[in-house]
Structures are given as structure tokens and as C-alpha cells.
Amino acid sequence: MTLFTAVGTAILVIAVYVLLIRLGYRLIQRRAIAREFLRQCDRAGGVVVFLLALQAVWHASDNDLPWLAALRHINSLCLILALTWAALKAITAIGDVIVSLNPAVEGRHHAARRVETQARFLTRGLTVLVAIIGISAALMTFPSIRQLGTSLLASAGIGGLIIGFAARPVLSNLLAGLQIALSQPFRIEDVLRFKDEWCWVEEVTTTYVVLRTWDLRRLIVPLQWFIENPFENWTRRPTSLMGPVFMWLDYRMPVPPLRAEFERLLKADDTWDELMGTTQVVESGEHAMQIRFLMSSNDSVALWHLRCRIREALLDFIQRDYPDYLPNVRARVSDTDVPEPTRPPAGATE
């Protein structure tokens, strides 16, 4: 009789839950963020409601059936795991909602990336913490494990020191991740200079950072490295960056036409942010002079392509209009009288 009551109650509760979920979808059909949160949590919530209904039936039953205690224990264990699953889904949904509420629109890229980095790290940290608590609570439902845990607490001093020493790298990375999430030395999609590699921050986890190189390789770097070593962040505050193009040209090359052509090319390029555009002779060597064309753009990627386009266009301009002024190697050649070989005096014998 108890079994039929439990099954009937569970079916009734699930039917009511499904109706409420459908009603909720209908009420928030125009709210994409709320629908996304409900979509991620509805299945886990249904399992929790189902197990709660069964748990209420098992505890309300007065029958002393031999298998009832085992069912109660199994139901309690499943309920703890279901609650842990629901909590994990809710944490993930909250992180996604926070990111959705702060899109990377024009003018808010830095704020959006900062919020996304903090949200991703905090949700992952909470996920690990909730998973540990849920598994521990599930294991503590077994009397033997509970007694074992009580006995281990008495000798936890030395064991804690050993475990702490062994887990020092993991703990240091967790603390480093917390410091990075709060201080924000870099954010997701920031451009970093890592050991002569030009990288984007693709993912920040609780223990490591995934860096995407320009040729689409992935570098996995522990968080502790960023705390202990200096690195370059090309998009830390302002996104605008300056970059040069150097050229060696002959001394006869007039600089004003080059400066005018460089300015014309910059004004015709949409990626130039109009902050910097100068032409200077920065060095003079034995055979040629070096001219630097300094320009700026909104971000590192746009600056790189701008420098390449400007370099190609300036080379085409010089080859077309001033082909004789490319670097030449000069040499001075002079004719000298070659002395005639001396002849032996008359009467001398060889």
C-alpha cells in the first residue's frame, strides 16, 4: 500500500510541476534571460520535487517493512545528489545570466569582459565548492563512513599538514585565481605578450588560463605564473595602441612626399583612430637613412593589419615614383698609374 501511495503521490507532484513549468514558460516567453535560466534548471528541479515527494511519503509511513529503511536511505542519498545537481545548474545559469546582462556592445567592451571574467571564475569556484559539499553530504549518509570520519578527525593534525603540503600547488593556484578575479590584471579576450608569444585570453578556470595564439594554438598556463611573473597586457586600459613601420632609404630620398603619402594612406584607412600619425628620420647609417612611420589603431589586431597595409602601400609608392632612391651601396673607384717593372741595368747578367 505504501508503494502505491508513493507512486501516486510522485506522479501527481510531477504533473503539477510540469504544469507550473509550462505556465512559467508562457508567462516569461518574451524574457529571454528568464527563459534561459528556467530552461537550465527545470529538469534538475523536477528531479528534486519528485524525490522530495517520495521522501515525504516514506517518512509519513508507519509500516515497519524491512525494505522501507533501505528505501529511505536510497531516497535520501538520491535527494542529496539531486539537490547538488540543481545547485550546480542554478550556479551555471546565474553566471550565464550575468554575462547576458552585460553584452560586449560598442563602448562597453572592457566592462563586459571584466564582468565575464569575474562571473566565470566565481561560478567555477562555487561549482567546485558545491560539488565537494554535496559529495561529502552523500557519503556521510553511510554510518560506516560517518564513524570513519569521526575517527579521522582525532588524528587530523598531522594528516592535515601532509595534505596541505601535497595540495600546495592546487591551493596556490586557487588563491591566485581569486586574486586575479578581484584585481583584474587581464580579462577574457585581452591581448597578452606571453614569452614572446602574441596571445588572446580565451578561458579562465579556477587553476589555469587558456591562451590562444595567433596561429590558433592553445597555451595552458597555471594561474600562479601570472602572479609571480611579469607579462604584457596590450589591452589593459585603453584599447588604442601605437605601432611603427621602419624603412631604409637612400639619402637622396625627399622626406616631404613620403610624409604626405603616409598621411593620405592613414586618412583613407578606416582602422586608423587619428591619435598618432608621424613620419620621422630616426637614424642615419653609412649607406642609408632609416625613416619611421608611427601610427595608432583601436586594438592590436587592427594595428597589425594597418601596419602591413601601410608598409605595402609605401613600398609601392617608392617603387613607382622614386625607384632610384631605394638603398644603394656606394663605392669609390679611382684609376691609379701602375708602376712599370724595373729593368736590370745594362750589362748586368741574369
C-alpha positions as CSV (number, residue, x, y, z in Angstrom):
1,M,0.0,0.0,0.0
2,T,2.9,2.4,0.8
3,L,4.5,1.7,-2.5
4,F,1.3,2.6,-4.4
5,T,0.8,5.7,-2.3
6,A,4.3,6.8,-3.1
7,V,4.0,6.2,-6.8
8,G,0.6,8.0,-7.0
9,T,1.9,11.0,-5.0
10,A,5.0,11.2,-7.1
11,I,3.0,11.2,-10.3
12,L,0.7,13.8,-9.0
13,V,3.5,16.1,-7.9
14,I,5.3,15.7,-11.2
15,A,2.2,16.6,-13.1
16,V,1.6,19.7,-11.1
17,Y,5.3,20.6,-11.5
18,V,5.1,20.2,-15.3
19,L,2.0,22.4,-15.5
20,L,3.7,25.1,-13.4
21,I,6.8,25.0,-15.6
22,R,4.8,25.3,-18.7
23,L,2.9,28.2,-17.2
24,G,6.2,29.8,-16.2
25,Y,7.5,29.5,-19.8
26,R,4.3,31.1,-21.1
27,L,4.5,34.0,-18.7
28,I,8.1,34.8,-19.5
29,Q,8.1,33.9,-23.2
30,R,9.3,37.4,-24.0
31,R,12.1,37.5,-21.5
32,A,15.0,35.6,-23.0
33,I,17.2,35.7,-19.9
34,A,14.5,34.3,-17.6
35,R,13.6,31.6,-20.1
36,E,17.3,30.6,-20.3
37,F,17.5,30.4,-16.5
38,L,14.4,28.3,-16.3
39,R,15.5,26.0,-19.2
40,Q,18.7,25.1,-17.5
41,C,17.1,24.4,-14.1
42,D,13.7,22.8,-14.9
43,R,14.9,19.2,-15.2
44,A,17.0,19.3,-12.0
45,G,14.1,21.0,-10.2
46,G,11.7,18.2,-11.4
47,V,14.0,15.5,-10.0
48,V,14.3,17.3,-6.7
49,V,10.5,17.7,-6.4
50,F,10.0,14.1,-7.3
51,L,12.4,12.9,-4.7
52,L,11.0,15.2,-2.0
53,A,7.5,13.8,-2.6
54,L,8.8,10.3,-2.2
55,Q,10.8,11.2,0.9
56,A,7.7,12.7,2.5
57,V,5.7,9.5,1.7
58,W,8.5,7.2,3.1
59,H,8.7,9.2,6.4
60,A,4.9,9.5,6.8
61,S,4.5,5.8,6.5
62,D,4.1,3.8,9.8
63,N,4.8,0.4,8.3
64,D,7.8,-1.4,9.6
65,L,8.6,-3.1,6.4
66,P,12.2,-4.5,6.2
67,W,12.9,-2.7,2.9
68,L,11.5,0.7,4.0
69,A,14.6,1.8,5.8
70,A,16.7,0.9,2.8
71,L,14.4,2.9,0.5
72,R,14.5,5.9,2.8
73,H,18.3,5.8,2.8
74,I,18.5,5.4,-1.0
75,N,16.0,8.2,-1.4
76,S,17.9,10.5,0.9
77,L,21.1,9.8,-1.0
78,C,19.5,10.5,-4.3
79,L,17.9,13.6,-2.9
80,I,21.3,15.0,-1.8
81,L,22.8,14.3,-5.2
82,A,19.7,15.9,-6.9
83,L,20.0,19.0,-4.8
84,T,23.7,19.2,-5.6
85,W,22.9,18.9,-9.3
86,A,20.2,21.5,-9.1
87,A,22.5,23.9,-7.2
88,L,25.2,23.4,-9.9
89,K,22.7,24.1,-12.7
90,A,21.5,27.2,-10.8
91,I,25.1,28.5,-10.4
92,T,25.8,27.9,-14.1
93,A,22.6,29.6,-15.1
94,I,23.3,32.6,-12.8
95,G,26.7,33.0,-14.5
96,D,25.2,32.9,-18.0
97,V,22.5,35.4,-17.0
98,I,25.1,37.8,-15.6
99,V,27.1,37.5,-18.9
100,S,24.0,38.0,-20.9
101,L,23.1,41.1,-19.0
102,N,26.5,42.7,-19.8
103,P,27.0,42.2,-23.6
104,A,30.1,43.4,-25.3
105,V,28.5,46.3,-27.2
106,E,30.2,49.3,-28.7
107,G,31.9,51.4,-25.9
108,R,31.5,48.7,-23.2
109,H,34.0,46.1,-24.2
110,H,36.2,46.5,-21.2
111,A,33.3,46.4,-18.6
112,A,31.7,43.4,-20.3
113,R,35.0,41.4,-20.4
114,R,35.7,42.3,-16.7
115,V,32.2,41.1,-15.6
116,E,32.5,37.9,-17.7
117,T,35.9,37.1,-16.2
118,Q,34.7,37.6,-12.7
119,A,31.4,35.7,-13.3
120,R,33.1,32.7,-14.9
121,F,35.7,32.4,-12.2
122,L,33.3,32.8,-9.3
123,T,30.8,30.3,-10.8
124,R,33.6,27.7,-11.3
125,G,34.8,28.2,-7.8
126,L,31.2,27.9,-6.4
127,T,30.7,24.8,-8.6
128,V,33.8,23.1,-7.1
129,L,32.7,24.0,-3.6
130,V,29.1,22.9,-4.0
131,A,30.2,19.6,-5.6
132,I,32.6,18.9,-2.7
133,I,29.8,19.7,-0.1
134,G,27.3,17.5,-2.0
135,I,29.5,14.5,-2.3
136,S,30.6,14.8,1.3
137,A,27.0,15.0,2.5
138,A,26.1,12.0,0.3
139,L,28.9,9.9,1.8
140,M,28.1,10.9,5.3
141,T,24.7,9.2,5.0
142,F,26.6,5.9,5.3
143,P,27.1,5.1,9.0
144,S,30.4,3.4,8.4
145,I,31.9,6.3,6.6
146,R,30.5,8.7,9.3
147,Q,32.2,6.7,12.0
148,L,35.4,6.7,9.9
149,G,35.3,10.4,9.5
150,T,34.8,10.9,13.3
151,S,37.8,8.7,14.0
152,L,39.9,10.6,11.4
153,L,39.2,13.9,13.0
154,A,41.1,12.9,16.0
155,S,44.3,12.5,14.0
156,A,43.7,15.2,11.5
157,G,46.6,17.4,12.7
158,I,49.4,15.5,11.0
159,G,47.3,14.4,8.1
160,G,46.1,18.0,7.5
161,L,49.7,19.1,7.3
162,I,50.6,16.4,4.9
163,I,47.6,17.0,2.7
164,G,48.2,20.8,2.9
165,F,51.8,20.4,1.8
166,A,50.8,18.0,-1.0
167,A,48.0,20.3,-2.2
168,R,50.1,23.4,-2.0
169,P,50.2,23.9,-5.9
170,V,46.5,23.5,-6.2
171,L,45.8,25.8,-3.3
172,S,48.2,28.4,-4.6
173,N,46.5,28.4,-8.0
174,L,43.1,28.7,-6.4
175,L,44.3,31.7,-4.3
176,A,46.0,33.2,-7.4
177,G,42.7,32.8,-9.3
178,L,40.8,34.6,-6.6
179,Q,43.4,37.4,-6.7
180,I,43.2,37.6,-10.5
181,A,39.4,37.7,-10.4
182,L,39.4,40.6,-7.9
183,S,42.3,42.7,-9.2
184,Q,41.7,42.0,-12.9
185,P,45.2,42.2,-14.4
186,F,43.7,40.7,-17.5
187,R,40.2,39.8,-18.8
188,I,38.8,37.4,-21.3
189,E,39.8,38.3,-24.9
190,D,42.6,40.6,-23.6
191,V,45.8,40.5,-25.7
192,L,48.8,39.4,-23.8
193,R,52.5,39.1,-24.6
194,F,53.5,35.7,-23.1
195,K,57.1,34.6,-23.5
196,D,57.4,36.2,-27.0
197,E,54.0,34.8,-27.9
198,W,51.1,37.1,-29.0
199,C,48.1,35.6,-27.3
200,W,44.4,36.2,-26.5
201,V,42.9,35.1,-23.2
202,E,40.4,32.5,-24.2
203,E,39.3,31.0,-20.9
204,V,40.0,31.5,-17.2
205,T,39.4,28.5,-14.9
206,T,40.0,28.0,-11.2
207,T,43.5,26.8,-11.7
208,Y,44.8,27.7,-15.2
209,V,44.3,30.1,-18.1
210,V,43.9,29.1,-21.7
211,L,45.8,31.4,-24.1
212,R,45.0,31.4,-27.8
213,T,48.0,32.2,-30.0
214,W,47.8,34.0,-33.4
215,D,48.2,30.6,-35.2
216,L,45.3,29.1,-33.1
217,R,47.5,27.1,-30.8
218,R,46.4,26.9,-27.1
219,L,48.7,27.5,-24.2
220,I,47.7,26.2,-20.8
221,V,49.3,28.4,-18.1
222,P,48.8,28.0,-14.3
223,L,47.3,31.0,-12.6
224,Q,50.2,31.1,-10.2
225,W,52.6,32.0,-13.1
226,F,50.7,35.3,-13.7
227,I,51.1,36.3,-10.0
228,E,54.8,35.5,-9.9
229,N,56.0,36.7,-13.3
230,P,55.6,40.0,-15.3
231,F,53.7,39.9,-18.6
232,E,52.4,42.5,-21.1
233,N,48.8,43.3,-21.4
234,W,48.2,45.2,-24.7
235,T,44.5,46.0,-23.9
236,R,44.7,46.7,-20.2
237,R,43.1,50.2,-20.1
238,P,42.8,52.0,-23.4
239,T,42.5,49.7,-26.4
240,S,44.4,52.1,-28.7
241,L,48.0,51.1,-29.5
242,M,50.8,52.6,-31.5
243,G,53.0,50.7,-33.9
244,P,55.9,51.7,-36.3
245,V,56.9,50.9,-39.8
246,F,60.6,51.3,-40.5
247,M,62.2,51.8,-43.9
248,W,65.8,52.2,-45.0
249,L,66.1,54.6,-47.9
250,D,68.8,56.4,-49.9
251,Y,69.9,59.8,-48.6
252,R,68.6,61.5,-51.8
253,M,65.0,60.4,-51.0
254,P,63.0,63.6,-50.2
255,V,61.0,63.2,-46.9
256,P,58.0,65.6,-47.6
257,P,56.5,63.4,-50.3
258,L,56.7,60.4,-48.1
259,R,55.1,62.2,-45.2
260,A,52.3,63.4,-47.5
261,E,51.7,59.9,-48.9
262,F,51.7,58.4,-45.4
263,E,49.1,60.9,-44.2
264,R,47.0,60.2,-47.2
265,L,47.1,56.5,-46.7
266,L,46.1,56.9,-43.0
267,K,43.2,59.1,-43.7
268,A,41.9,56.6,-46.3
269,D,42.1,53.7,-43.8
270,D,39.1,53.1,-41.6
271,T,41.1,51.4,-38.8
272,W,43.3,54.5,-38.1
273,D,42.0,56.2,-34.9
274,E,43.5,59.6,-35.7
275,L,45.5,59.7,-32.5
276,M,49.0,59.2,-33.9
277,G,50.5,59.6,-37.4
278,T,54.0,60.9,-37.7
279,T,56.9,60.5,-40.1
280,Q,60.5,60.9,-38.7
281,V,64.1,60.2,-39.7
282,V,65.2,58.2,-36.7
283,E,68.6,57.0,-37.8
284,S,71.3,57.7,-40.4
285,G,73.8,55.0,-41.3
286,E,76.8,54.7,-43.5
287,H,74.8,54.0,-46.7
288,A,71.1,55.0,-46.0
289,M,68.8,56.7,-43.6
290,Q,66.0,55.0,-41.6
291,I,62.5,56.5,-41.6
292,R,59.9,55.6,-39.0
293,F,56.2,55.9,-39.8
294,L,54.4,55.8,-36.5
295,M,50.6,55.1,-36.4
296,S,47.9,54.0,-34.0
297,S,44.7,52.0,-34.1
298,N,41.8,50.8,-31.9
299,D,43.3,47.4,-31.0
300,S,46.3,45.2,-31.5
301,V,44.8,43.1,-34.3
302,A,43.7,46.2,-36.3
303,L,47.1,47.8,-35.7
304,W,48.9,44.8,-37.1
305,H,46.9,44.8,-40.3
306,L,47.2,48.6,-40.6
307,R,51.0,48.4,-40.4
308,C,51.1,45.7,-43.0
309,R,48.9,47.7,-45.4
310,I,50.8,50.9,-44.9
311,R,54.2,49.2,-45.4
312,E,53.0,47.6,-48.7
313,A,51.5,50.9,-49.9
314,L,54.6,52.9,-49.1
315,L,56.8,50.4,-50.9
316,D,54.6,50.5,-53.9
317,F,54.7,54.4,-53.8
318,I,58.5,54.4,-53.6
319,Q,59.0,51.8,-56.4
320,R,56.6,53.6,-58.6
321,D,57.6,57.3,-58.1
322,Y,61.1,57.1,-56.6
323,P,62.7,53.8,-57.8
324,D,66.2,55.3,-57.8
325,Y,66.1,56.2,-54.2
326,L,66.0,52.7,-52.7
327,P,69.0,51.9,-50.6
328,N,72.2,51.7,-52.8
329,V,75.7,50.6,-52.0
330,R,78.2,53.3,-52.9
331,A,81.8,52.6,-53.8
332,R,84.5,55.0,-55.0
333,V,86.7,53.6,-57.8
334,S,89.8,55.6,-58.9
335,D,92.3,54.9,-61.6
336,T,95.9,54.8,-60.5
337,D,99.1,54.5,-62.5
338,V,100.5,51.1,-62.3
339,P,104.4,51.3,-62.0
340,E,106.3,49.6,-64.7
341,P,108.6,46.7,-63.7
342,T,112.2,47.8,-63.2
343,R,114.7,46.7,-65.7
344,P,118.1,45.4,-64.8
345,P,121.0,47.8,-65.7
346,A,122.8,47.5,-68.9
347,G,125.5,44.9,-68.9
348,A,124.0,43.0,-66.0
349,T,123.7,39.3,-66.4
350,E,120.6,37.4,-65.4
